[in-house]
Amino acid sequence: MKPITYKGYQASVERQDGTLFIKILHIDDLLLAECEDSRLVEATARALIDDYIQTRIELAA
């Protein structure tokens, strides 16, 4: 699958044994999620990125 771009972040999507793995690219932290349904990949990636942004904001405060 092609990378997903959202709020300036990119996520790669790879299929392994029927499971889709989503990884946020180009950051110092390791962010992974898995998804069983390809229709949910983009929403899962967006939620992962939103959670990452929110966590960074909270840690900076």
N, CA, C and O atoms as a Maestro MAE file, in Angstrom:
{
 s_m_m2io_version
 :::
 2.0.0
}

f_m_ct {
 s_m_title
 :::
 protein
 m_atom[244] {
  # First column is atom index #
  i_m_mmod_type
  r_m_x_coord
  r_m_y_coord
  r_m_z_coord
  i_m_residue_number
  s_m_chain_name
  s_m_pdb_residue_name
  s_m_pdb_atom_name
  i_m_atomic_number
  :::
  1 25 0.845 -1.192 0.000 1 A "MET " " N  " 7
  2 3 0.000 0.000 0.000 1 A "MET " " CA " 6
  3 2 0.877 1.238 0.000 1 A "MET " " C  " 6
  4 15 2.018 1.203 0.461 1 A "MET " " O  " 8
  5 25 0.348 2.312 -0.510 2 A "LYS " " N  " 7
  6 3 1.108 3.553 -0.545 2 A "LYS " " CA " 6
  7 2 1.079 4.219 0.839 2 A "LYS " " C  " 6
  8 15 0.156 3.991 1.620 2 A "LYS " " O  " 8
  9 25 2.091 5.039 1.136 3 A "PRO " " N  " 7
  10 3 2.131 5.716 2.433 3 A "PRO " " CA " 6
  11 2 0.934 6.643 2.614 3 A "PRO " " C  " 6
  12 15 0.379 7.169 1.649 3 A "PRO " " O  " 8
  13 25 0.557 6.827 3.856 4 A "ILE " " N  " 7
  14 3 -0.528 7.736 4.219 4 A "ILE " " CA " 6
  15 2 0.115 9.003 4.757 4 A "ILE " " C  " 6
  16 15 1.019 8.930 5.589 4 A "ILE " " O  " 8
  17 25 -0.335 10.159 4.299 5 A "THR " " N  " 7
  18 3 0.158 11.438 4.803 5 A "THR " " CA " 6
  19 2 -0.973 12.140 5.540 5 A "THR " " C  " 6
  20 15 -2.097 12.233 5.046 5 A "THR " " O  " 8
  21 25 -0.647 12.640 6.749 6 A "TYR " " N  " 7
  22 3 -1.653 13.300 7.580 6 A "TYR " " CA " 6
  23 2 -0.941 14.252 8.527 6 A "TYR " " C  " 6
  24 15 -0.027 13.849 9.247 6 A "TYR " " O  " 8
  25 25 -1.357 15.511 8.528 7 A "LYS " " N  " 7
  26 3 -0.800 16.547 9.398 7 A "LYS " " CA " 6
  27 2 0.727 16.620 9.324 7 A "LYS " " C  " 6
  28 15 1.396 16.852 10.331 7 A "LYS " " O  " 8
  29 25 1.262 16.421 8.137 8 A "GLY " " N  " 7
  30 3 2.701 16.516 7.944 8 A "GLY " " CA " 6
  31 2 3.478 15.259 8.307 8 A "GLY " " C  " 6
  32 15 4.703 15.245 8.183 8 A "GLY " " O  " 8
  33 25 2.816 14.223 8.743 9 A "TYR " " N  " 7
  34 3 3.447 12.942 9.081 9 A "TYR " " CA " 6
  35 2 3.136 11.928 7.990 9 A "TYR " " C  " 6
  36 15 2.136 12.039 7.280 9 A "TYR " " O  " 8
  37 25 4.008 10.947 7.876 10 A "GLN " " N  " 7
  38 3 3.778 9.856 6.930 10 A "GLN " " CA " 6
  39 2 3.720 8.542 7.680 10 A "GLN " " C  " 6
  40 15 4.435 8.333 8.660 10 A "GLN " " O  " 8
  41 25 2.865 7.668 7.207 11 A "ALA " " N  " 7
  42 3 2.746 6.333 7.784 11 A "ALA " " CA " 6
  43 2 2.880 5.302 6.677 11 A "ALA " " C  " 6
  44 15 2.293 5.443 5.604 11 A "ALA " " O  " 8
  45 25 3.659 4.265 6.950 12 A "SER " " N  " 7
  46 3 3.757 3.159 6.001 12 A "SER " " CA " 6
  47 2 2.774 2.076 6.433 12 A "SER " " C  " 6
  48 15 2.426 1.957 7.607 12 A "SER " " O  " 8
  49 25 2.345 1.305 5.467 13 A "VAL " " N  " 7
  50 3 1.411 0.209 5.730 13 A "VAL " " CA " 6
  51 2 1.970 -1.048 5.087 13 A "VAL " " C  " 6
  52 15 2.254 -1.074 3.889 13 A "VAL " " O  " 8
  53 25 2.123 -2.082 5.890 14 A "GLU " " N  " 7
  54 3 2.619 -3.358 5.377 14 A "GLU " " CA " 6
  55 2 1.700 -4.484 5.825 14 A "GLU " " C  " 6
  56 15 1.196 -4.482 6.948 14 A "GLU " " O  " 8
  57 25 1.491 -5.433 4.944 15 A "ARG " " N  " 7
  58 3 0.655 -6.590 5.263 15 A "ARG " " CA " 6
  59 2 1.569 -7.767 5.614 15 A "ARG " " C  " 6
  60 15 2.534 -8.064 4.909 15 A "ARG " " O  " 8
  61 25 1.234 -8.424 6.722 16 A "GLN " " N  " 7
  62 3 1.990 -9.600 7.134 16 A "GLN " " CA " 6
  63 2 1.014 -10.602 7.748 16 A "GLN " " C  " 6
  64 15 0.351 -10.303 8.741 16 A "GLN " " O  " 8
  65 25 0.932 -11.769 7.163 17 A "ASP " " N  " 7
  66 3 0.042 -12.834 7.643 17 A "ASP " " CA " 6
  67 2 -1.397 -12.360 7.831 17 A "ASP " " C  " 6
  68 15 -2.053 -12.730 8.805 17 A "ASP " " O  " 8
  69 25 -1.887 -11.545 6.902 18 A "GLY " " N  " 7
  70 3 -3.271 -11.092 6.945 18 A "GLY " " CA " 6
  71 2 -3.524 -9.896 7.835 18 A "GLY " " C  " 6
  72 15 -4.653 -9.410 7.897 18 A "GLY " " O  " 8
  73 25 -2.511 -9.407 8.524 19 A "THR " " N  " 7
  74 3 -2.652 -8.244 9.386 19 A "THR " " CA " 6
  75 2 -1.930 -7.068 8.751 19 A "THR " " C  " 6
  76 15 -0.838 -7.224 8.204 19 A "THR " " O  " 8
  77 25 -2.531 -5.908 8.823 20 A "LEU " " N  " 7
  78 3 -1.923 -4.688 8.308 20 A "LEU " " CA " 6
  79 2 -1.217 -3.979 9.455 20 A "LEU " " C  " 6
  80 15 -1.812 -3.727 10.502 20 A "LEU " " O  " 8
  81 25 0.044 -3.661 9.251 21 A "PHE " " N  " 7
  82 3 0.829 -2.960 10.264 21 A "PHE " " CA " 6
  83 2 1.086 -1.541 9.784 21 A "PHE " " C  " 6
  84 15 1.531 -1.322 8.657 21 A "PHE " " O  " 8
  85 25 0.803 -0.592 10.644 22 A "ILE " " N  " 7
  86 3 0.948 0.825 10.338 22 A "ILE " " CA " 6
  87 2 2.087 1.369 11.190 22 A "ILE " " C  " 6
  88 15 2.105 1.183 12.406 22 A "ILE " " O  " 8
  89 25 3.036 2.043 10.547 23 A "LYS " " N  " 7
  90 3 4.190 2.599 11.249 23 A "LYS " " CA " 6
  91 2 4.343 4.056 10.848 23 A "LYS " " C  " 6
  92 15 4.339 4.383 9.661 23 A "LYS " " O  " 8
  93 25 4.479 4.939 11.848 24 A "ILE " " N  " 7
  94 3 4.707 6.347 11.574 24 A "ILE " " CA " 6
  95 2 6.190 6.537 11.260 24 A "ILE " " C  " 6
  96 15 7.056 6.091 12.014 24 A "ILE " " O  " 8
  97 25 6.467 7.191 10.158 25 A "LEU " " N  " 7
  98 3 7.829 7.341 9.653 25 A "LEU " " CA " 6
  99 2 8.445 8.688 10.040 25 A "LEU " " C  " 6
  100 15 7.740 9.648 10.352 25 A "LEU " " O  " 8
  101 25 9.767 8.732 10.012 26 A "HIS " " N  " 7
  102 3 10.536 9.970 10.145 26 A "HIS " " CA " 6
  103 2 10.388 10.653 11.501 26 A "HIS " " C  " 6
  104 15 10.438 11.880 11.583 26 A "HIS " " O  " 8
  105 25 10.208 9.878 12.557 27 A "ILE " " N  " 7
  106 3 10.190 10.424 13.914 27 A "ILE " " CA " 6
  107 2 11.156 9.602 14.758 27 A "ILE " " C  " 6
  108 15 11.527 8.489 14.386 27 A "ILE " " O  " 8
  109 25 11.563 10.161 15.904 28 A "ASP " " N  " 7
  110 3 12.504 9.465 16.773 28 A "ASP " " CA " 6
  111 2 11.845 8.356 17.594 28 A "ASP " " C  " 6
  112 15 12.529 7.455 18.078 28 A "ASP " " O  " 8
  113 25 10.534 8.415 17.751 29 A "ASP " " N  " 7
  114 3 9.801 7.416 18.529 29 A "ASP " " CA " 6
  115 2 9.302 6.298 17.621 29 A "ASP " " C  " 6
  116 15 9.200 6.470 16.406 29 A "ASP " " O  " 8
  117 25 8.998 5.166 18.214 30 A "LEU " " N  " 7
  118 3 8.445 4.037 17.468 30 A "LEU " " CA " 6
  119 2 6.937 4.004 17.690 30 A "LEU " " C  " 6
  120 15 6.468 3.773 18.804 30 A "LEU " " O  " 8
  121 25 6.197 4.234 16.632 31 A "LEU " " N  " 7
  122 3 4.739 4.210 16.700 31 A "LEU " " CA " 6
  123 2 4.219 3.177 15.722 31 A "LEU " " C  " 6
  124 15 4.407 3.290 14.511 31 A "LEU " " O  " 8
  125 25 3.565 2.174 16.266 32 A "LEU " " N  " 7
  126 3 3.009 1.090 15.454 32 A "LEU " " CA " 6
  127 2 1.565 0.841 15.849 32 A "LEU " " C  " 6
  128 15 1.177 1.026 17.002 32 A "LEU " " O  " 8
  129 25 0.792 0.425 14.888 33 A "ALA " " N  " 7
  130 3 -0.571 -0.033 15.144 33 A "ALA " " CA " 6
  131 2 -0.839 -1.166 14.175 33 A "ALA " " C  " 6
  132 15 -0.181 -1.288 13.142 33 A "ALA " " O  " 8
  133 25 -1.802 -1.984 14.515 34 A "GLU " " N  " 7
  134 3 -2.200 -3.035 13.589 34 A "GLU " " CA " 6
  135 2 -3.681 -2.948 13.330 34 A "GLU " " C  " 6
  136 15 -4.450 -2.444 14.149 34 A "GLU " " O  " 8
  137 25 -4.063 -3.445 12.183 35 A "CYS " " N  " 7
  138 3 -5.430 -3.326 11.712 35 A "CYS " " CA " 6
  139 2 -5.765 -4.568 10.894 35 A "CYS " " C  " 6
  140 15 -4.941 -5.036 10.108 35 A "CYS " " O  " 8
  141 25 -6.939 -5.088 11.071 36 A "GLU " " N  " 7
  142 3 -7.360 -6.277 10.328 36 A "GLU " " CA " 6
  143 2 -8.101 -5.923 9.030 36 A "GLU " " C  " 6
  144 15 -8.109 -6.714 8.087 36 A "GLU " " O  " 8
  145 25 -8.712 -4.756 8.984 37 A "ASP " " N  " 7
  146 3 -9.576 -4.371 7.866 37 A "ASP " " CA " 6
  147 2 -8.933 -3.221 7.088 37 A "ASP " " C  " 6
  148 15 -8.659 -2.168 7.665 37 A "ASP " " O  " 8
  149 25 -8.695 -3.402 5.818 38 A "SER " " N  " 7
  150 3 -8.036 -2.369 5.012 38 A "SER " " CA " 6
  151 2 -8.857 -1.081 4.949 38 A "SER " " C  " 6
  152 15 -8.303 -0.010 4.699 38 A "SER " " O  " 8
  153 25 -10.157 -1.172 5.170 39 A "ARG " " N  " 7
  154 3 -10.993 0.036 5.159 39 A "ARG " " CA " 6
  155 2 -10.736 0.916 6.372 39 A "ARG " " C  " 6
  156 15 -11.115 2.087 6.378 39 A "ARG " " O  " 8
  157 25 -10.097 0.364 7.402 40 A "LEU " " N  " 7
  158 3 -9.832 1.114 8.631 40 A "LEU " " CA " 6
  159 2 -8.396 1.620 8.736 40 A "LEU " " C  " 6
  160 15 -8.042 2.274 9.718 40 A "LEU " " O  " 8
  161 25 -7.571 1.327 7.743 41 A "VAL " " N  " 7
  162 3 -6.149 1.681 7.820 41 A "VAL " " CA " 6
  163 2 -5.950 3.182 7.968 41 A "VAL " " C  " 6
  164 15 -5.225 3.624 8.859 41 A "VAL " " O  " 8
  165 25 -6.580 3.963 7.113 42 A "GLU " " N  " 7
  166 3 -6.356 5.412 7.167 42 A "GLU " " CA " 6
  167 2 -6.852 5.997 8.485 42 A "GLU " " C  " 6
  168 15 -6.169 6.835 9.073 42 A "GLU " " O  " 8
  169 25 -8.003 5.585 8.956 43 A "ALA " " N  " 7
  170 3 -8.520 6.089 10.231 43 A "ALA " " CA " 6
  171 2 -7.606 5.682 11.387 43 A "ALA " " C  " 6
  172 15 -7.391 6.466 12.311 43 A "ALA " " O  " 8
  173 25 -7.074 4.473 11.339 44 A "THR " " N  " 7
  174 3 -6.162 4.007 12.380 44 A "THR " " CA " 6
  175 2 -4.874 4.814 12.361 44 A "THR " " C  " 6
  176 15 -4.370 5.190 13.419 44 A "THR " " O  " 8
  177 25 -4.334 5.086 11.184 45 A "ALA " " N  " 7
  178 3 -3.116 5.893 11.066 45 A "ALA " " CA " 6
  179 2 -3.367 7.303 11.580 45 A "ALA " " C  " 6
  180 15 -2.533 7.855 12.297 45 A "ALA " " O  " 8
  181 25 -4.489 7.887 11.230 46 A "ARG " " N  " 7
  182 3 -4.811 9.237 11.699 46 A "ARG " " CA " 6
  183 2 -4.955 9.282 13.213 46 A "ARG " " C  " 6
  184 15 -4.477 10.220 13.852 46 A "ARG " " O  " 8
  185 25 -5.597 8.299 13.783 47 A "ALA " " N  " 7
  186 3 -5.738 8.257 15.244 47 A "ALA " " CA " 6
  187 2 -4.377 8.110 15.916 47 A "ALA " " C  " 6
  188 15 -4.127 8.733 16.947 47 A "ALA " " O  " 8
  189 25 -3.508 7.303 15.349 48 A "LEU " " N  " 7
  190 3 -2.160 7.116 15.893 48 A "LEU " " CA " 6
  191 2 -1.386 8.428 15.863 48 A "LEU " " C  " 6
  192 15 -0.715 8.778 16.834 48 A "LEU " " O  " 8
  193 25 -1.475 9.148 14.763 49 A "ILE " " N  " 7
  194 3 -0.793 10.438 14.638 49 A "ILE " " CA " 6
  195 2 -1.400 11.462 15.588 49 A "ILE " " C  " 6
  196 15 -0.665 12.197 16.249 49 A "ILE " " O  " 8
  197 25 -2.714 11.525 15.669 50 A "ASP " " N  " 7
  198 3 -3.361 12.466 16.598 50 A "ASP " " CA " 6
  199 2 -2.944 12.189 18.041 50 A "ASP " " C  " 6
  200 15 -2.661 13.122 18.792 50 A "ASP " " O  " 8
  201 25 -2.904 10.923 18.432 51 A "ASP " " N  " 7
  202 3 -2.476 10.559 19.787 51 A "ASP " " CA " 6
  203 2 -1.022 10.965 20.025 51 A "ASP " " C  " 6
  204 15 -0.680 11.441 21.108 51 A "ASP " " O  " 8
  205 25 -0.171 10.779 19.024 52 A "TYR " " N  " 7
  206 3 1.231 11.152 19.134 52 A "TYR " " CA " 6
  207 2 1.369 12.664 19.332 52 A "TYR " " C  " 6
  208 15 2.115 13.116 20.201 52 A "TYR " " O  " 8
  209 25 0.656 13.431 18.535 53 A "ILE " " N  " 7
  210 3 0.696 14.894 18.656 53 A "ILE " " CA " 6
  211 2 0.214 15.320 20.037 53 A "ILE " " C  " 6
  212 15 0.844 16.162 20.676 53 A "ILE " " O  " 8
  213 25 -0.883 14.756 20.502 54 A "GLN " " N  " 7
  214 3 -1.428 15.115 21.815 54 A "GLN " " CA " 6
  215 2 -0.443 14.763 22.935 54 A "GLN " " C  " 6
  216 15 -0.274 15.538 23.876 54 A "GLN " " O  " 8
  217 25 0.197 13.613 22.838 55 A "THR " " N  " 7
  218 3 1.176 13.207 23.845 55 A "THR " " CA " 6
  219 2 2.358 14.159 23.853 55 A "THR " " C  " 6
  220 15 2.845 14.526 24.922 55 A "THR " " O  " 8
  221 25 2.830 14.567 22.679 56 A "ARG " " N  " 7
  222 3 3.956 15.509 22.599 56 A "ARG " " CA " 6
  223 2 3.584 16.844 23.232 56 A "ARG " " C  " 6
  224 15 4.410 17.453 23.912 56 A "ARG " " O  " 8
  225 25 2.365 17.305 23.022 57 A "ILE " " N  " 7
  226 3 1.887 18.560 23.614 57 A "ILE " " CA " 6
  227 2 1.868 18.438 25.139 57 A "ILE " " C  " 6
  228 15 2.324 19.335 25.847 57 A "ILE " " O  " 8
  229 25 1.339 17.327 25.631 58 A "GLU " " N  " 7
  230 3 1.246 17.125 27.084 58 A "GLU " " CA " 6
  231 2 2.627 17.026 27.724 58 A "GLU " " C  " 6
  232 15 2.835 17.552 28.818 58 A "GLU " " O  " 8
  233 25 3.565 16.369 27.068 59 A "LEU " " N  " 7
  234 3 4.917 16.232 27.617 59 A "LEU " " CA " 6
  235 2 5.663 17.560 27.605 59 A "LEU " " C  " 6
  236 15 6.532 17.783 28.449 59 A "LEU " " O  " 8
  237 25 5.344 18.443 26.668 60 A "ALA " " N  " 7
  238 3 6.008 19.741 26.579 60 A "ALA " " CA " 6
  239 2 5.485 20.726 27.622 60 A "ALA " " C  " 6
  240 15 6.156 21.707 27.945 60 A "ALA " " O  " 8
  241 25 4.293 20.466 28.145 61 A "ALA " " N  " 7
  242 3 3.668 21.395 29.110 61 A "ALA " " CA " 6
  243 2 4.264 21.271 30.492 61 A "ALA " " C  " 6
  244 15 3.849 21.979 31.409 61 A "ALA " " O  " 8
  :::
 }
 m_bond[243] {
  # First column is bond index #
  i_m_from
  i_m_to
  i_m_order
  :::
  1 1 2 1
  2 2 3 1
  3 3 4 2
  4 3 5 1
  5 5 6 1
  6 6 7 1
  7 7 8 2
  8 7 9 1
  9 9 10 1
  10 10 11 1
  11 11 12 2
  12 11 13 1
  13 13 14 1
  14 14 15 1
  15 15 16 2
  16 15 17 1
  17 17 18 1
  18 18 19 1
  19 19 20 2
  20 19 21 1
  21 21 22 1
  22 22 23 1
  23 23 24 2
  24 23 25 1
  25 25 26 1
  26 26 27 1
  27 27 28 2
  28 27 29 1
  29 29 30 1
  30 30 31 1
  31 31 32 2
  32 31 33 1
  33 33 34 1
  34 34 35 1
  35 35 36 2
  36 35 37 1
  37 37 38 1
  38 38 39 1
  39 39 40 2
  40 39 41 1
  41 41 42 1
  42 42 43 1
  43 43 44 2
  44 43 45 1
  45 45 46 1
  46 46 47 1
  47 47 48 2
  48 47 49 1
  49 49 50 1
  50 50 51 1
  51 51 52 2
  52 51 53 1
  53 53 54 1
  54 54 55 1
  55 55 56 2
  56 55 57 1
  57 57 58 1
  58 58 59 1
  59 59 60 2
  60 59 61 1
  61 61 62 1
  62 62 63 1
  63 63 64 2
  64 63 65 1
  65 65 66 1
  66 66 67 1
  67 67 68 2
  68 67 69 1
  69 69 70 1
  70 70 71 1
  71 71 72 2
  72 71 73 1
  73 73 74 1
  74 74 75 1
  75 75 76 2
  76 75 77 1
  77 77 78 1
  78 78 79 1
  79 79 80 2
  80 79 81 1
  81 81 82 1
  82 82 83 1
  83 83 84 2
  84 83 85 1
  85 85 86 1
  86 86 87 1
  87 87 88 2
  88 87 89 1
  89 89 90 1
  90 90 91 1
  91 91 92 2
  92 91 93 1
  93 93 94 1
  94 94 95 1
  95 95 96 2
  96 95 97 1
  97 97 98 1
  98 98 99 1
  99 99 100 2
  100 99 101 1
  101 101 102 1
  102 102 103 1
  103 103 104 2
  104 103 105 1
  105 105 106 1
  106 106 107 1
  107 107 108 2
  108 107 109 1
  109 109 110 1
  110 110 111 1
  111 111 112 2
  112 111 113 1
  113 113 114 1
  114 114 115 1
  115 115 116 2
  116 115 117 1
  117 117 118 1
  118 118 119 1
  119 119 120 2
  120 119 121 1
  121 121 122 1
  122 122 123 1
  123 123 124 2
  124 123 125 1
  125 125 126 1
  126 126 127 1
  127 127 128 2
  128 127 129 1
  129 129 130 1
  130 130 131 1
  131 131 132 2
  132 131 133 1
  133 133 134 1
  134 134 135 1
  135 135 136 2
  136 135 137 1
  137 137 138 1
  138 138 139 1
  139 139 140 2
  140 139 141 1
  141 141 142 1
  142 142 143 1
  143 143 144 2
  144 143 145 1
  145 145 146 1
  146 146 147 1
  147 147 148 2
  148 147 149 1
  149 149 150 1
  150 150 151 1
  151 151 152 2
  152 151 153 1
  153 153 154 1
  154 154 155 1
  155 155 156 2
  156 155 157 1
  157 157 158 1
  158 158 159 1
  159 159 160 2
  160 159 161 1
  161 161 162 1
  162 162 163 1
  163 163 164 2
  164 163 165 1
  165 165 166 1
  166 166 167 1
  167 167 168 2
  168 167 169 1
  169 169 170 1
  170 170 171 1
  171 171 172 2
  172 171 173 1
  173 173 174 1
  174 174 175 1
  175 175 176 2
  176 175 177 1
  177 177 178 1
  178 178 179 1
  179 179 180 2
  180 179 181 1
  181 181 182 1
  182 182 183 1
  183 183 184 2
  184 183 185 1
  185 185 186 1
  186 186 187 1
  187 187 188 2
  188 187 189 1
  189 189 190 1
  190 190 191 1
  191 191 192 2
  192 191 193 1
  193 193 194 1
  194 194 195 1
  195 195 196 2
  196 195 197 1
  197 197 198 1
  198 198 199 1
  199 199 200 2
  200 199 201 1
  201 201 202 1
  202 202 203 1
  203 203 204 2
  204 203 205 1
  205 205 206 1
  206 206 207 1
  207 207 208 2
  208 207 209 1
  209 209 210 1
  210 210 211 1
  211 211 212 2
  212 211 213 1
  213 213 214 1
  214 214 215 1
  215 215 216 2
  216 215 217 1
  217 217 218 1
  218 218 219 1
  219 219 220 2
  220 219 221 1
  221 221 222 1
  222 222 223 1
  223 223 224 2
  224 223 225 1
  225 225 226 1
  226 226 227 1
  227 227 228 2
  228 227 229 1
  229 229 230 1
  230 230 231 1
  231 231 232 2
  232 231 233 1
  233 233 234 1
  234 234 235 1
  235 235 236 2
  236 235 237 1
  237 237 238 1
  238 238 239 1
  239 239 240 2
  240 239 241 1
  241 241 242 1
  242 242 243 1
  243 243 244 2
  :::
 }
}
